[in-house]
Amino acid sequence: MLVVPERVHGAWTEGWERRRTVAILARLPAWVTPDHFTCLGIAGAALAGLCYALSGRSPLFLFGAIGGIALNWLGDTLDGNLARARRAERPSYGFFIDHSCDVLSQLAIFLGIGASPYAHLSSACLLLLAYWMATLMSLITLVATGRFHIVYWGVGPTEIRLALIAGTLLHVITGPIVVAELPSESVTLTDLLFAAIFGSVLGAYVMLLRKTGQRLYREAADRPDG
């Protein structure tokens, strides 16, 4: 059975998110369950991905994508918080379902972005890979240290969703921002931004690997049986 890990927060929006979460939980009827919110999160991600993919037909679909991201935040944030508030936690089941659904949600959103006129599929997959690298680092660190880091340098899932919403609103106004014309395709500002984020996450991954690895090495050496 999974032991409930120590969760390390520290996100920029943590205080705001906690207040909103408490307010929402206080108004929920008894028949609403954490699984309902898990399903809502998946549905929101699917809606966002579909609307991004359809945004080539009309930029108005981008508003649907924003709504889908908001629903994904609502579901992903409230499922675990509701379980903890009602003292109905199922650590192994909750951990497995939550993170398995997160993978599907992220896949739906970023593939939708890659099917839109605002970014190429290759650059959207780079950003998805960056997200998954951060997730893998969190899970690897959890196994090695028992501490679950869901935020790095103040940036967590909520900050990423807010950045997606802000970028989407920008593109409602501007449309695709083309920065270079290659013989076979156009390169958008979003493509360059996604590539830069991937490079930054890769650098952070290597830095955290070195820092955490050195700390664990010292701790192992200091133990009597080390």
C-alpha positions, 0 to 999 in steps of 0.5 A: 500500500502506498504511504501518503508522501510529503507534498512540497508546494510553494507555487506562486498561485498557492494562496489564491488556489487554496482560498478558491478550493476551500470556498468551492468545497464548502458549497459542494453537495454530499453526492459529489465525489472525487471521482466526479471531479477526476472525470471532469478534469479528463473531459475538460482536457478533451474539450480543450484539445478538440477546440484547439484542433478546430481553431483553424476553422474559427478563432472562436474555438479558442474560447472553448479551449480556455473553458476546457483548461478551466474545467481541467483545473477544476477537476484536477484540483478538487478531486484529491482535495475533496477526498482529503476534506472528507477523510475519504482518501484512497492513497494507492487508488488516488495516486494511480488514477490521478497521475494516469489521468494527468498523462491523458489530459496533457496528451489531449491538450498538447496534441490539440495545440499541435493540430492547430495553426498556432504551433507545429505538432513537433513543437507541441510534442517538445512541450509535452515532453518537457512536461513529462520530464518534470513529472518524471523527475517528481516521481523519481524523487518521490521514490528516492526521498519520499517527498513529492515535488509538484512545483519547481521554482514557483511553477506548478500545474496551475501556473502552466494552465494560466500561461496556456490561457494567457497565450490562447487569449493573445492568439484570439487577438493576433492569430498565428504569429509567424516569425520565419518562412521556411521553404516547406513551412512557417515557423510561429512564435509559439514554436520558438517559445515551446522549443525554448521551454523544452531547452530550459526544462532539459537544463533544469532536469540535468541540474536537479539530477546532479543536485539531488544525486549528490545529496543522496550520495552524501546521505548514503555515505554518512549512514553506518551501513553506507 
